[in-house]
Amino acid sequence: MAGRPPNYFNNNTQSRPLLRSIHTSHVPSFLRKLVQPHVPNSNQLMGFLALVISGGILLLLSGVTLTTVVLGLIFSTPLIIISSPIWIPIGALLFITVAGFLSLFGFGASTVAAFTWVYRYFKRSNRTEDDSNDSNVKDYTRAFGGYLQGKVKDTAPGA
């Protein structure tokens, strides 16, 4: 046995200090949960990995998009400045044309609505009393009032 080298990894001759357990009797319960070791399960680990991977991909894509926009503005700015005498009148003409068509359609729709209202108003005024809505409302009120009176009689205490 003298020919064997010493085992430095499993040497029981050295004494280590004993680890003391953490006493949590005086710690509140919500802190006790933080002190206890937590090992995530596989579902939590996969969810965290999916979150990190998708977040990294989205961050990369947003960086590429921002870089593309900035480079596009850098390279197209001279063209925009040189051609601005053309773009400003074209933009003004386009704005006036679109505003004109929108106002034309808006005024046309309001004119059609006004003529429809006038037509229905005069058509309604030519009806007789029997056909008017007033007589229908009176009949409905009379019928509904009788219904309510019957309900009051049903619910009134011992009359």
C-alpha positions in Angstrom: 0.0 0.0 0.0 2.9 2.2 0.3 3.1 2.5 -3.5 -0.3 4.2 -3.9 -0.4 7.9 -4.3 -2.5 9.8 -1.8 -6.2 10.4 -2.7 -6.7 14.1 -2.3 -10.3 14.0 -3.4 -11.6 11.7 -0.8 -9.4 12.6 2.2 -11.3 12.0 5.4 -8.5 13.1 7.6 -9.3 16.8 7.2 -12.4 17.9 9.1 -14.7 20.3 7.5 -17.0 22.6 9.5 -20.5 21.3 9.6 -23.1 23.2 7.6 -25.9 24.5 9.8 -29.4 24.5 8.5 -31.3 27.8 8.3 -33.8 28.2 11.1 -36.9 29.8 9.6 -39.1 29.7 12.6 -38.9 33.5 13.1 -39.1 34.3 9.4 -42.5 35.2 8.0 -44.1 32.7 5.6 -43.8 34.8 2.4 -40.0 35.1 3.1 -39.7 31.5 4.0 -40.7 30.6 0.4 -37.9 32.8 -0.9 -35.4 31.1 1.4 -36.3 27.6 0.4 -34.6 26.4 -2.8 -36.7 26.4 -5.9 -36.0 24.1 -8.8 -38.0 24.9 -11.9 -39.8 22.1 -13.6 -39.4 21.3 -17.3 -42.5 23.2 -18.4 -41.2 26.4 -16.7 -37.8 25.9 -18.2 -39.1 25.4 -21.7 -41.4 28.4 -21.3 -38.5 30.6 -20.2 -36.3 29.3 -23.1 -39.1 30.1 -25.5 -39.5 33.6 -24.1 -35.8 34.3 -24.3 -35.5 32.9 -27.9 -38.6 34.7 -29.2 -37.6 37.9 -27.4 -34.1 37.8 -28.9 -35.5 37.2 -32.4 -37.9 40.1 -32.1 -35.2 42.3 -30.7 -33.0 41.4 -33.7 -35.8 42.0 -36.2 -36.5 45.4 -34.7 -32.8 46.3 -34.8 -32.7 45.3 -38.5 -35.8 47.3 -39.2 -34.5 50.5 -37.5 -31.1 50.1 -39.3 -32.9 49.8 -42.7 -35.0 52.8 -42.1 -32.1 55.0 -41.0 -29.9 53.8 -44.0 -32.9 54.4 -46.3 -33.3 57.9 -45.1 -29.5 58.6 -45.3 -29.4 57.4 -49.0 -32.7 58.9 -50.1 -32.3 62.4 -48.5 -30.3 63.9 -51.3 -32.9 62.6 -53.9 -35.7 64.1 -51.8 -33.9 67.4 -51.4 -33.1 67.6 -55.2 -36.6 66.7 -56.2 -38.5 68.8 -53.6 -39.5 71.5 -56.1 -41.5 68.8 -57.9 -42.9 67.0 -54.8 -44.3 70.1 -53.1 -46.6 71.1 -55.9 -47.6 67.5 -56.6 -48.5 67.1 -52.9 -50.5 70.3 -52.8 -52.4 69.2 -56.0 -53.0 65.8 -54.6 -54.3 67.2 -51.3 -56.7 69.6 -53.1 -58.0 66.8 -55.3 -58.6 64.4 -52.4 -60.2 67.2 -50.3 -62.4 68.2 -53.3 -63.7 64.6 -53.9 -64.3 64.0 -50.2 -66.3 67.2 -49.9 -68.2 66.4 -53.1 -69.2 63.0 -51.8 -70.0 64.4 -48.3 -72.2 67.2 -49.7 -73.9 64.8 -52.1 -74.7 62.3 -49.3 -76.2 65.1 -47.2 -78.2 66.4 -50.1 -79.6 62.9 -50.7 -80.5 62.6 -47.0 -82.2 66.0 -47.0 -84.3 65.2 -50.1 -85.2 61.8 -48.7 -86.4 63.5 -45.4 -88.4 66.1 -47.3 -90.0 63.4 -49.5 -91.0 61.3 -46.5 -92.3 64.4 -44.6 -94.6 65.4 -47.4 -95.7 61.9 -48.1 -96.6 61.4 -44.4 -98.6 64.7 -44.3 -100.9 63.5 -47.1 -102.1 60.5 -45.1 -105.5 60.4 -43.4 -106.0 60.4 -39.7 -106.6 56.6 -39.6 -103.3 55.9 -41.2 -101.2 58.3 -39.2 -98.8 57.2 -36.5 -100.7 59.3 -33.9 -103.7 57.0 -34.0 -101.5 54.0 -33.8 -99.8 55.4 -30.8 -103.1 56.2 -29.2 -104.3 52.7 -29.7 -101.1 51.2 -28.3 -101.3 53.4 -25.3 -104.9 52.5 -24.7 -104.1 48.8 -24.9 -101.0 49.0 -22.8 -102.7 51.1 -20.2 -105.5 48.5 -19.9 -102.8 45.8 -19.5 -101.1 47.7 -16.7 -104.5 48.3 -14.9 -105.1 44.5 -15.0 -101.6 43.9 -13.5 -102.3 46.4 -10.7 -105.5 44.7 -9.9 -103.7 41.3 -9.8 -101.0 42.5 -7.4 -103.1 44.8 -5.2 -103.6 43.4 -1.7 -107.1 42.1 -0.8 -109.5 44.5 -2.5 
